[in-house]
Amino acid sequence: MRGEPIRAAVISDTHGLLRPEAIKVIGTCDVIIHAGDFDNQMLYHKLNISQPLYAVRGNNDGSWAGQLPLVKRFLLGGISFIMAHDRSDIPMSLGKEQVVIFGHSHMYYQKIENGRLWLNPGSCGYKRFTLPLSLAVMTIQDGTYQVEPVWLEEVYGKAAPYSGQGNGDGSINSGRTEGKTVEPNGLGGQQEDGQPRIKERQQERDQLFLIAKIMRFMKRGATINWVADNLKAEPAFVETIYRISITHPGADAHQILDKLEVNRLLFKN
């Protein structure tokens, strides 16, 4: 029997600032993974209350963060993680950890190295120089995962997601972006050629966030009308998401959106 998918917001270097765009993404997730530099205790507590929080201490986190480790190992959805704020604090000898998460540079980085994923979600709070604001969303289920970069500024496009499967021995069966660093400006991310395309990307992202929220409420047993009222969504749309989720158990928000698009094409024809 398959376990429920876990949607994790991977963030870092908020530096006391939680932007509305980041809050919107985090709200669609079940857990938060923070690679350090909260900068203040208030932001830490805000995140820790909203969802389960996996966190490490950053170099700008004060004495209040003494409770947080510099290096943290944890298991989530059958995937083993190791995390530190500064990549240099990651032990040179790694065991069966399948995903390594770090921050500090404020620059998005995603690459398979020696059979494991190394991921820096960049900064979704404090902007450093001209580096883009970003975070990552991981969907984890039964030892498999997908990673999607989320750019918080429209000038940066939506990079191709990475998918991988854990083998239980520390290695990973990688997907389309094996060995590829994902960065903005043509180095893995994609800049848009014009405003219509940017608008289309934003609409798709908004739909994905809405679908993910509907799915979360559905799992909690909320009624269609209650979800529609609270999310200011059309009841018919919510009902469609419920129906697809029931007939396709285990489908994620991306897969449900794909099925919606297929249905629209069928009705057009």
C-alpha angles and dihedrals in degrees: 000000000000120000124233115274115253118216112205128191108215110201140157144176097030089156095198095312125106107183121211090240090056093045089054092056094042089053090064093055134085098213138017125225111195121187096202144269098099085155094203138044094231093064091046092054092045091056094040091055097045098055139349105291130210108191147162132201119263128208090255095050111106134218091293087071094060088110091063120085124234089223123028131188120194143157122232125175092341093308120115117221137190120191139184133161095235118043089221089066092061108105113253091226110061125185123201096326108141099189128040116196125191140152137180099110096071086222123118113241130174123169142141110238122177092344099311136091119250111198133183109177093199120222124316094177123035113038115225116204109304097329111131121249111248149153135180134238120210123195108201127188133160097336095318129100146180125208124204125183114223116204113204094201119070094223088072116070129221110277121221112271121246119223128190142166127221116230098199092246098079095266126112134217098222129211135215097318100049112160092001125132112219113216135145128264099046098316094108099315119080128229117216121243096217148359096266091059092047090051091049091052091049092050091051091050092049090051092050092051091049092048091049091052092049090050092051093052091046090056088053091055098252117161122246093245093049092051092046092051095046096044095039088235132143110267090224090056092049090047090052092052090049091050094049091046091052095046093043106039113191094027114138128218093270092052092047091050089052090053090049090054091049091051091050091052091049092051091047091055 
